[in-house]
Amino acid sequence: MRALLRHNAAFWLFLVTPKCLLMKAEVMGSKSGRREKPKDAFEDTDGLYDPECENSGAFKAKQCNGTTCWCVNTAGVRRTDKHDADLKCNQLVRTMWIIIEMKHAERNAPLNAESLEKDTITSRYQLDRRYITNVLYENPYITIDLKQNSSIKSSGDVDIADVAYYFEKDVKGQSIFHNNAGLNVSIDNEPVKFEKTVVYYVDEIAPEFSMKSLTPGLIAVIVVVVVAIVAAIVVLVSSSKAVKEMNEMHRGLNA
């Protein structure tokens, strides 16, 4: 009987979902295995539009294009699905964290991470250094974290949403400064060219997107997890029947 119990325990252990599949589901959204984005981070998928602004220059919480309307955050980025004109946006939700991710062109050698400084952003865009919380290099990606929640931002501080917009335009060669002087990034006196720049937004209140608005990567993660759960249930049910048959067989032999 002890031998049978040991055999059954080993049988059940084998049916647990393999670690490899679990890990694959966890990192599906980050193909390169780099630092994962916060679960509520989202991109601006709409691009340029004609916004409604408050007298202060802030975005109005509700934005419309004809009869199609949506809610935005303080960065003016859509944070809900698009609806008709009856949509209610009760407040302008603050963007408290902006992640700027830049991929540099192929190089013979990686950049010197210790040379990545915050000075360019603080001087060019007049942003207080305390709002630049992290500059991370994961070859070939440079990630800049800007954090500024409503409790620490004073009325005279430059908003991180404004800085991110200027910075993104500069890096893409579309500077909106009056003199149209673009930003020439150099590290250790060597020019750095960027192939791609992506900006992610994290709001103080999570966005309200439906399943149809989720990115393909996130949907893929959900599908993998659901399939794994269903497969595990099917296997456990089958194994339960197998164990029961083995027990009955053992009792028959003892008889």
N, C-alpha and C positions, 0 to 999 in steps of 0.2 A: 504493500500500500504506500509506503514512503517513497519507493521508486516511482510510483505512478504520480504522486503529488509533485515530486521534483520534475518529472517529465511534463506535467501539465503547466507548472510555473514557467518552464522554459518556453513552452508553446505559446503562452500568453505574452511573454516578453517579446517574442519574435514578431507579434502582431502590432506592436506599437509603431506609429508612423516613424520611418527612418529620419534621423537627424538631418541628413543631407537635404531631404525634401522640405523639412521645416525651415532650414536656413535659407533655402532657395526662395521660399515664399516671403521670408522676412526682408530679403535684400533685392527682391524683384524690381523695386522702384529705383534702385541705384546700381546700374549695371557695372559701374567701375568699382563698387564697394567703398566709395568715398563717404564722408560724413553725410548721414541722411538728413533730409529737411524735416522740420517740425511737421507733424501730421496735418495741421491746419494751414500750412503755407500754400499759397496759390499764385499763379502768374496772371499777368494782364494779357488776356487772349483777344481783346477787342481793339487795342491800339488807339489811334487818335480819333477823337470825336469832338463835337462842339458842346462843351459843358455849360451848365447853368451854375453861376458863381454867386456867392454872397458878396455884399459890399466890402467885406474884409479881404476878399480874395479866396476864401475857402470854398470848397465844393459844396453845393447843396446835396443833401443826403439822397434825394431822388433825381435821377437823370432820365431824360426821355429823348427819343428820336421819332418824332411823329406821335403815333399812338402806342409805341413800344417803350416801356419804362423798366428801370432796374434801380437797385440801391447800390451806393458806392461807399468806400471808406474815405479817410482823410487824404489818401493818395489819389482819389478819383478813380480807383480801380473797381470794376464791378464785383460785387460780393454776393449776388443773388442771381437766380435765373431771370430771364427777361419775361415781363408780364405786360398786361394792358395798362391803360392810364389809371385804373382804379388801385394800383399798387400803393401800399402804405409803407413809407420808410420813416420809422419813428425817431431815429437819431442818426447823426453822422458818426459812425463807429471809427475809433482811432486806430490807425496802423501803428503798432508799437515796435515792430521789428521788421527791418528790411534786409534781405540777404542779396547781395550783388555777387554774382558768380561769373567770372571771366575765364575763358579758355585762351591761352596764348598759343601763338603759332609754334610749329615744331622747331626745336632748338637742339644744338649739338650737346649741350649740357643743361641741366635744370638750373633754375634761378637760385640765387642765394636767399633763402627764406629770411635770414636775419636782416637783409637790406630792405625788406618790405616795410615801409614807414607810413604813418598816418598823416604826415605833415602836408602832403599835397591836398588832401581833402579839407583839412582844417584851414589852410591858408586860402585856397582858391574859392571855397564855398562858404567860408566863415562859420564852419560848424565846430561847436565845442568838442574838444577831444574826448570828453567823457561819454559822448554818444557813439563813438567808434569803439565798440567793445571787443572786436576781434578782427585780425587780418590773418587768414590761414592760407598756406600754400600746400597744395596736393597736386604735384606735377601731372598735367599741365594746367591745373585750375588754381586761380586765386579767388578766394572768397572773402568778402568784406561784410561784417555784421554791423548794422546801425540799429541801436535800440534807444527808444525815447517814448516812455509812456506818459500819460496825462499828468501823473503826480509829480514828475520831476521836470517837466518842460515849463520854463518861464515864458512870459509874453514876448520877451525880446529875443528868444532863441530861434535860430533858423530851424525849420522843420525838416526832419530826415527825408520826408517824401519829396520835398523840393530839391534837396541835395542829390538824392538818387536819380531824379529826372535829369538834372543838369549833367551829372556824372555819366549817365548812360548815353546821353546825346554826345558828350565829349568823346567818349571812348569809341563811339561808332562814327566819329568824324562829322557829326551833325551839330556842332556847337551852336548854342543859342545866346552866347554872349554877344554884346553889341559889336565887338571888333572881330567876331567870328573866329577868334583864335582857339584852335582846338587844343586838346590836352595831349601833350607828347609825353608818354610814360617811358621812363628809363630807370633801370636798376643797375647800380654800380657803373653808371655812365654808359650803359648799353641800352639802346632803344628796344622796347618790347611791343610787338604787334599782337593784337587780339583777333581771334577768328570768330568768337561768339561771346555775347554777353546776355545773361538772363537775370531778371530781377524777380525775387519772390517776396510776397507780402504776408505778414502775420498780424492779424487784428486782435484787439482786446476782447472781441466777441467773435467766435468762430463764424465763418461764412455760411451761407444758407443755400448751397447748391444741391440740386437733386442728382440722382444717379446718372442721368443722361448727360450731366455737365462734367462728370469726373473725367480725368485724363485717362487715356488707354492704359498707362502703366499701373495706375491705382486700381482700375477695373480688373486688370490681369491678376494683381495680388489677391483681390477679393475672390476671383474665380478659383485661383489655385487653392486658397484656404478652404473654400466651400467644398471643392472636389475632394480635398484631403480628408475633411470631416466626414463626408458621405462615404468615401472609400473605407475609412476606419470603422464606421458603423456597420457597413456591409461585412467587413472582415470579422468584426467582433461577433456579429450574429452567427456567421458561418462557423467561427471557432467554437462558439458556445454549443452548437449542435454536435461538432466533432468531439468535444470533450465529453458531452453527455453519452455519445455512442461508445467512446472509449471506456467510460465508467461502467456502462452496461455490459460491455464485452468482458471487462475485468471481473464483474460480479458473476457472469456466466462461467468463466473459467474456475473461479473459486467454488462455485456450486458443483 
